[in-house]
Amino acid sequence: MAKNTLDDYKKDQKDYSIDTSKKVRVGIIGTGWIAGDHIREYLKMPDVELVAVADLIDGKAEAFLKKNGAEGVKVYRTHKELIDNEKLDAVSVCTYNMQHAPCAIYALEHGVNVLLEKPMCVTMEEAEAIMKAEKKSGKIVSIGFQPRFNPNMQMIKKIVESGELGKIYHIIIGGGRRRGIPTPYGTTFIEKETGGLGALGDIGCYALDMVLNGMGYPKPLRVSGRTTDYFGKADDYKYKDVFGVDDFAIGFVRLENDLTIDFKTAWAMNVDSMGDTIIMGTKAGLKIPSSGHWGSIDAPLKLYRNIGDTAVETVIPMSKEPEEGVFYWKIRTFLDAVKYGGPAPVPTSQVIYNQAILSGVAESAKLGKEIEIVIPEI
């Protein structure tokens, strides 16, 4: 039986073993930055056969395989060539954002399960097309939010579900980097034609998933957003001529159940932090400390409430991260869902709400007004 949360694995850890009699044939589409994490985890899995990789740039895939000790794995130029020529059970889509939807849809149309890196895509039209292809194919798409497998992240959901906070009515998310426009391996993150979204899609999606997943993914209704590119277009920035996305984004989101979210994210700013994440409830409030890197919580969660007239602060003990790492569990849970027919560990039915907010912030910023969020029926 498939296990789809880290808790499920840990509960019966002594009894859990990987069935190596059933191999999963895997391909990787795109061999850039994030693909390195995928191949390293796949190579640890005794039930995985890494069949092929694809990359549009001459020599890049070969160098990628050599760096990771996987020489001999087949190389293709395009995702179509890879899928057309190999019998695969699953692919990791690790391309730039604007190619997420075409690669995922083509794989699904050919009966291949998809582990799709975040963000899910760029537009709601793409998100709808991915979900329709997924439904028609009978295969799964899991979105690459590895922070969900951090036990401290999972504690947020446990606290919300416990009822300790009461009715949650407002959330403040402030995340970003003092300087962190991602260009160590080229400019695909920052060009409009490849990235589509900037900080909004790159790290903003993580911040949203942290709180939306904790809340059970409530439906967003309306959003007002603003984006800027002051740092990417600065006179002294060496990539200013190709910079075509946001380096800062802010949104005010209205969701069902009278919930609102004040959301902000940045690749670059002139402060070290925009503050902690705050979940405000009628019985108590929860503070999630800002982190120096996404996918981890570096300091204890704190619960604030009153007992009578006394203000009480409860520090939630930190849990150790899994020894194997959260990325391992992102891959492992996906593989088991593929092998045993389980649901996607991070399903599109949830993440489409995340995508709706990202796309909504970008559209609202373009129009200069609040807009309605429409979630398609799939």
C-alpha positions in Angstrom: 0.0 0.0 0.0 1.4 3.4 -0.9 2.4 5.8 1.9 2.1 9.5 1.1 3.3 11.4 4.1 6.5 11.2 6.1 4.4 10.4 9.2 3.0 7.3 7.4 6.6 6.1 6.8 7.8 6.8 10.3 4.9 5.0 12.0 5.9 1.7 10.6 9.5 2.4 9.8 10.6 -1.0 11.2 8.3 -2.8 8.8 8.9 -0.6 5.8 11.3 -1.8 3.0 11.6 -1.0 -0.6 10.4 -3.7 -3.0 13.2 -4.0 -5.5 11.4 -6.7 -7.5 9.3 -3.9 -9.1 11.5 -1.3 -10.8 10.4 2.1 -11.8 11.8 3.3 -15.1 12.5 7.1 -14.8 13.6 9.9 -17.1 14.6 13.4 -16.2 13.6 16.4 -18.5 15.9 19.3 -18.0 19.4 19.0 -16.4 19.8 22.3 -14.7 20.1 23.3 -11.1 17.2 21.4 -9.5 17.7 18.3 -11.6 20.9 17.6 -9.6 18.8 17.0 -6.5 16.5 14.7 -8.4 19.2 12.5 -9.9 21.1 12.2 -6.7 18.0 10.9 -4.9 17.0 8.6 -7.8 20.5 7.0 -7.8 20.0 6.2 -4.1 16.8 4.2 -4.8 17.3 0.5 -5.4 14.0 0.2 -7.2 14.8 2.9 -9.8 16.2 2.4 -13.2 17.3 5.8 -14.5 16.7 5.3 -18.3 17.4 8.7 -19.9 17.7 12.5 -19.6 16.9 15.3 -22.0 18.2 18.8 -22.4 18.1 21.3 -25.3 21.6 22.6 -24.8 24.4 20.6 -26.6 26.6 18.8 -24.1 24.8 19.9 -21.0 23.1 16.5 -20.3 26.3 14.6 -20.9 28.2 16.9 -18.4 25.3 16.5 -15.9 25.5 12.7 -16.1 29.3 12.7 -15.7 29.1 15.0 -12.7 26.6 12.7 -11.0 28.4 9.4 -11.9 25.7 8.2 -14.2 27.5 7.9 -17.5 25.8 5.4 -19.8 22.4 6.8 -19.3 20.8 7.7 -22.6 20.7 11.4 -23.7 18.0 13.1 -25.8 17.7 16.7 -26.9 13.9 17.1 -26.3 11.3 15.8 -23.9 9.4 14.5 -26.9 12.3 12.4 -28.2 12.9 11.0 -24.7 9.2 10.0 -24.2 8.7 8.8 -27.7 11.8 6.5 -27.7 11.7 5.1 -24.1 9.2 3.0 -22.1 8.9 5.0 -18.9 6.9 4.9 -15.7 7.7 8.4 -14.6 9.6 11.6 -15.4 10.9 14.4 -13.3 10.2 17.7 -15.1 13.0 20.1 -14.1 12.8 22.6 -16.9 12.4 26.4 -16.7 8.9 27.5 -15.7 7.5 28.2 -19.1 8.1 24.6 -20.2 6.5 22.9 -17.2 3.1 22.6 -18.8 4.2 21.4 -22.3 6.5 18.7 -20.8 4.0 17.5 -18.2 1.1 17.3 -20.6 3.1 15.4 -23.3 4.3 12.9 -20.7 0.7 12.4 -19.4 -0.6 12.0 -22.9 1.9 9.1 -23.3 0.9 7.3 -20.1 3.8 8.6 -18.0 3.5 9.8 -14.4 5.0 13.2 -13.6 7.0 14.7 -10.7 6.7 18.4 -11.7 9.0 20.9 -10.1 7.5 24.0 -8.6 5.9 26.3 -9.5 3.2 24.1 -11.1 3.3 26.4 -14.1 2.9 30.1 -15.0 -0.8 30.7 -16.0 -4.1 29.3 -14.9 -4.8 28.1 -18.5 -1.7 26.0 -18.2 -2.7 24.6 -14.8 -6.1 23.7 -16.2 -4.6 21.9 -19.1 -2.2 19.9 -16.9 -5.1 18.8 -14.7 -7.2 17.8 -17.6 -4.4 15.8 -19.1 -3.8 14.1 -15.7 -7.4 13.2 -15.3 -7.7 11.8 -18.9 -4.5 9.8 -18.6 -5.3 8.1 -15.2 -1.7 8.9 -14.2 -0.5 11.2 -11.4 1.2 14.6 -11.2 2.9 15.5 -7.9 4.3 19.0 -7.4 7.8 19.4 -6.0 7.2 20.9 -2.6 9.7 19.0 -0.5 9.2 21.3 2.6 6.0 19.3 3.3 8.2 16.5 4.5 9.9 18.6 7.2 8.3 17.6 10.5 8.4 21.1 11.7 6.4 22.2 8.7 4.0 19.4 9.4 3.6 20.7 12.9 1.9 23.8 11.5 -0.9 21.6 10.1 -1.2 19.6 13.3 -1.6 22.8 15.4 -4.3 24.2 13.0 -6.2 20.9 13.0 -6.0 20.6 16.8 -8.3 23.6 17.1 -5.9 25.4 19.5 -6.0 28.5 17.3 -9.8 28.7 17.1 -11.1 30.3 14.0 -8.3 31.5 11.8 -9.1 34.8 10.2 -5.8 36.3 8.9 -2.3 35.2 7.9 0.8 37.3 7.3 3.5 35.8 5.2 6.8 37.8 4.8 9.6 36.0 3.0 12.5 36.9 0.8 16.2 37.3 0.3 18.3 40.4 1.0 20.1 39.7 -2.3 19.3 36.5 -4.1 18.4 36.8 -7.7 19.1 33.3 -9.0 21.6 33.6 -11.8 24.5 31.3 -10.9 23.8 29.0 -13.8 22.4 31.4 -16.4 19.5 33.6 -16.9 16.5 31.3 -17.4 15.0 32.3 -14.0 15.0 36.0 -14.9 14.0 36.1 -18.6 10.3 36.5 -19.4 10.3 33.9 -22.1 11.7 31.2 -19.8 10.8 32.1 -16.2 7.4 33.7 -16.8 7.3 34.5 -13.1 10.2 35.7 -10.9 10.4 35.7 -7.1 6.6 35.2 -7.1 6.9 31.8 -8.7 10.3 30.8 -7.4 10.0 31.2 -3.7 6.6 32.8 -3.2 5.0 29.4 -4.0 6.8 27.8 -1.1 5.6 30.5 1.4 2.0 30.0 0.1 2.2 26.2 0.3 3.4 26.4 3.9 0.3 28.1 5.1 -2.2 26.9 2.6 -1.3 23.3 3.3 -1.5 23.9 7.0 -5.0 25.3 6.5 -6.2 22.4 4.4 -5.9 24.5 1.2 -8.9 26.9 1.4 -10.2 28.2 -1.8 -9.0 31.7 -2.9 -11.7 34.1 -4.1 -10.2 37.5 -4.9 -6.7 39.0 -5.0 -5.0 42.4 -5.3 -1.4 42.3 -6.2 1.6 44.4 -7.1 5.0 43.4 -8.5 8.2 45.4 -9.1 11.6 44.9 -10.8 13.6 47.7 -9.3 16.7 45.5 -8.5 16.6 43.5 -11.7 16.4 46.7 -13.8 18.9 48.7 -11.7 21.6 50.5 -13.8 24.4 48.6 -12.0 22.8 45.1 -12.4 24.7 43.1 -15.1 21.6 41.3 -16.4 19.3 44.3 -16.5 18.9 44.0 -20.3 17.4 40.5 -20.1 15.6 40.8 -16.8 11.9 40.4 -17.6 10.1 39.2 -14.4 9.3 40.4 -10.9 11.9 40.6 -8.1 9.3 41.6 -5.5 5.6 40.8 -5.2 2.9 41.5 -2.8 -0.7 40.3 -2.6 -3.8 40.7 -0.5 -5.9 37.5 -0.9 -9.5 36.9 0.2 -10.3 33.2 0.7 -13.4 31.2 1.7 -14.4 31.1 5.4 -13.6 34.8 5.9 -9.9 34.2 5.7 -7.4 36.8 4.4 -3.7 36.5 3.6 -1.2 39.3 3.4 1.5 37.8 1.2 4.9 39.2 0.1 8.1 37.8 -1.3 11.3 39.1 -2.8 14.5 38.0 -4.5 16.2 41.3 -3.4 15.5 44.0 -0.8 17.3 46.4 1.4 16.5 44.6 4.7 17.4 41.1 6.0 13.8 40.0 6.6 10.2 41.0 6.0 9.3 39.4 9.3 7.9 36.1 10.6 4.8 34.3 9.3 1.9 34.9 11.6 -1.3 32.8 11.7 -4.0 34.8 13.7 -6.8 32.9 15.4 -9.6 33.7 17.8 -8.2 31.5 20.5 -4.4 31.8 19.8 -1.8 33.0 17.4 1.0 31.0 15.8 4.4 32.6 14.9 6.5 30.7 12.3 10.0 32.2 12.4 11.5 33.5 9.2 14.1 31.2 7.7 17.3 31.8 5.9 16.4 29.1 3.4 13.2 27.6 2.1 12.3 24.0 3.1 13.3 24.3 6.7 12.3 26.0 9.9 15.4 27.2 11.8 13.8 28.1 15.1 10.9 26.9 17.2 7.3 27.7 16.4 5.6 29.8 19.1 2.0 29.7 20.2 0.5 32.9 21.9 -2.7 32.9 23.9 -4.2 34.1 27.1 -5.2 32.0 30.1 -7.5 34.2 32.0 -5.8 37.6 32.2 -2.3 36.0 31.8 -0.5 36.2 28.4 1.1 32.8 27.8 3.8 32.0 25.2 4.3 28.3 24.4 7.5 27.2 22.6 6.9 24.2 20.3 9.9 21.8 20.6 11.8 21.5 17.4 11.7 18.1 15.7 14.8 16.7 13.9 14.6 16.6 10.2 14.6 13.2 8.6 18.1 11.8 8.3 17.5 11.1 4.6 16.5 14.7 4.0 13.2 16.1 2.8 14.1 15.8 -0.9 14.6 12.1 -0.5 11.0 11.8 0.8 9.7 13.9 -2.0 11.1 11.4 -4.4 10.3 8.3 -2.3 6.7 9.1 -1.8 6.2 9.9 -5.5 7.8 6.6 -6.5 5.6 4.6 -4.1 2.5 6.3 -5.5 3.6 5.3 -9.0 4.4 1.7 -8.0 1.2 1.1 -5.9 -1.3 3.3 -7.6 -1.6 5.7 -4.6 -2.6 9.3 -4.8 -0.1 12.0 -5.6 1.8 13.1 -2.5 1.4 16.8 -3.4 -1.7 16.8 -5.7 -2.6 19.3 -8.4 -6.1 19.5 -6.8 -4.5 21.5 -4.0 -1.7 23.3 -5.8 -4.0 24.8 -8.4 -5.1 27.1 -5.5 -1.5 28.1 -5.0 -1.1 28.7 -8.7 -4.3 30.7 -8.8 -2.9 33.1 -6.2 0.5 33.4 -8.0 -1.2 34.0 -11.4 -3.7 36.3 -9.7 -1.1 38.5 -8.1 0.7 38.8 -11.5 -2.6 39.6 -13.4 -3.8 42.0 -10.7 -0.5 43.9 -10.8 -0.7 44.1 -14.6 -4.3 45.5 -14.4 -3.8 47.7 -11.4 -6.9 46.4 -9.6 -8.3 43.6 -7.5 -9.5 40.6 -9.5 -11.7 37.6 -9.0 -10.0 34.2 -8.9 -11.8 31.6 -10.9 -10.9 27.9 -10.2 -11.8 25.7 -13.2 -13.9 22.6 -12.7 -11.8 19.6 -13.9 
